[in-house]
Amino acid sequence: MRAALFLPLALLLAACGAAPRVEFADASITLPDDPGDLPEGPGRDAVIENCTACHSPSTMLQQPKISREKWEATVKKMVTLYKAPVDEKAVPQIVDYLLAAQAGEGDVSRETPR
């Protein structure tokens, strides 16, 4: 009886030590055109340089209105959790721009209170 239990258990444990075979292949995707563009304003270049590799302008501009603290936490999450290559010095500019963009439509060149 012990032998009948031992063999399947031994096979199971042996399989746990084997690393799965992983093969990587090149892949490419074509993203749809995003007809939107980011409005002019302070911080726009920081957003383009740090955010548009992953986020389209229309996606960024359609976000719900949130506080400065939540935008800062969101940008921090992008860096820490998703490993986004965001320049730490650009974070205040990014947050200011997103706050201005959610506060109004069109040109966001007006000052955003801190």
C-alpha positions as CSV (number, residue, x, y, z in Angstrom):
1,M,0.0,0.0,0.0
2,R,2.8,2.4,0.9
3,A,4.5,1.7,-2.5
4,A,1.3,2.6,-4.3
5,L,1.2,6.0,-2.6
6,F,5.0,6.6,-2.7
7,L,5.5,6.3,-6.5
8,P,2.9,8.9,-7.5
9,L,4.1,11.2,-4.8
10,A,7.8,10.8,-5.9
11,L,6.8,11.5,-9.5
12,L,4.9,14.6,-8.4
13,L,7.8,15.9,-6.4
14,A,10.3,15.2,-9.2
15,A,8.1,17.3,-11.6
16,C,8.2,20.2,-9.2
17,G,11.9,20.6,-9.5
18,A,11.9,20.7,-13.3
19,A,11.9,24.2,-14.8
20,P,9.3,24.8,-17.5
21,R,10.7,25.4,-21.0
22,V,10.2,29.0,-22.0
23,E,10.7,30.3,-25.5
24,F,10.7,34.0,-26.4
25,A,9.7,35.2,-29.8
26,D,9.7,38.7,-31.3
27,A,6.2,40.1,-31.7
28,S,4.8,43.4,-32.9
29,I,1.4,45.0,-32.7
30,T,-0.2,47.9,-34.5
31,L,-2.0,50.3,-32.3
32,P,-5.0,52.2,-33.6
33,D,-4.5,55.8,-34.4
34,D,-5.4,58.2,-31.5
35,P,-6.9,61.2,-33.1
36,G,-6.6,63.2,-29.9
37,D,-3.7,65.4,-29.0
38,L,-2.6,66.8,-25.7
39,P,-3.5,70.5,-25.3
40,E,-0.7,73.0,-25.0
41,G,0.4,74.0,-21.6
42,P,3.1,73.8,-18.9
43,G,4.2,70.2,-18.4
44,R,3.0,68.9,-21.8
45,D,6.5,68.0,-22.8
46,A,7.0,66.0,-19.6
47,V,3.8,64.1,-20.1
48,I,4.8,63.3,-23.8
49,E,8.3,62.2,-22.8
50,N,7.2,60.1,-19.8
51,C,3.7,58.9,-20.3
52,T,2.8,58.5,-24.0
53,A,4.8,55.3,-24.5
54,C,2.0,53.5,-22.7
55,H,-0.9,56.0,-22.6
56,S,-2.7,57.6,-25.5
57,P,-3.6,61.3,-25.3
58,S,-7.3,60.5,-25.3
59,T,-6.9,58.0,-22.5
60,M,-5.1,60.5,-20.4
61,L,-7.6,63.2,-21.0
62,Q,-10.6,61.0,-20.2
63,Q,-9.5,60.3,-16.6
64,P,-11.9,61.2,-13.8
65,K,-11.1,64.3,-11.8
66,I,-8.9,63.4,-8.8
67,S,-6.9,65.3,-6.3
68,R,-3.2,66.3,-6.5
69,E,-2.4,63.6,-4.0
70,K,-4.1,60.9,-6.0
71,W,-2.4,62.0,-9.2
72,E,1.0,61.8,-7.4
73,A,0.1,58.4,-6.0
74,T,-0.9,57.3,-9.5
75,V,2.3,58.4,-11.1
76,K,4.3,56.8,-8.2
77,K,2.4,53.5,-8.8
78,M,3.3,53.6,-12.5
79,V,7.0,53.9,-11.5
80,T,7.0,51.4,-8.6
81,L,4.5,48.8,-9.7
82,Y,4.7,48.9,-13.5
83,K,8.3,50.0,-13.7
84,A,7.5,53.0,-15.9
85,P,10.7,54.9,-16.8
86,V,9.5,58.2,-15.5
87,D,12.0,60.9,-14.7
88,E,11.5,61.7,-11.0
89,K,12.2,65.4,-11.7
90,A,9.3,65.5,-14.2
91,V,6.6,64.2,-11.7
92,P,5.5,67.6,-10.5
93,Q,5.2,68.8,-14.0
94,I,3.2,65.7,-15.0
95,V,0.9,66.1,-12.0
96,D,0.4,69.9,-12.7
97,Y,-0.4,69.2,-16.3
98,L,-2.9,66.5,-15.5
99,L,-4.6,68.6,-12.9
100,A,-4.9,71.5,-15.4
101,A,-6.2,69.2,-18.1
102,Q,-8.9,67.8,-15.9
103,A,-9.9,71.2,-14.7
104,G,-10.8,72.5,-18.1
105,E,-11.0,71.8,-21.8
106,G,-8.7,72.8,-24.5
107,D,-5.6,74.8,-23.7
108,V,-4.2,74.0,-20.2
109,S,-1.7,76.8,-20.1
110,R,-3.3,78.5,-17.2
111,E,-1.7,78.2,-13.8
112,T,-2.7,75.3,-11.6
113,P,-2.8,76.1,-7.9
114,R,-0.7,74.0,-5.6
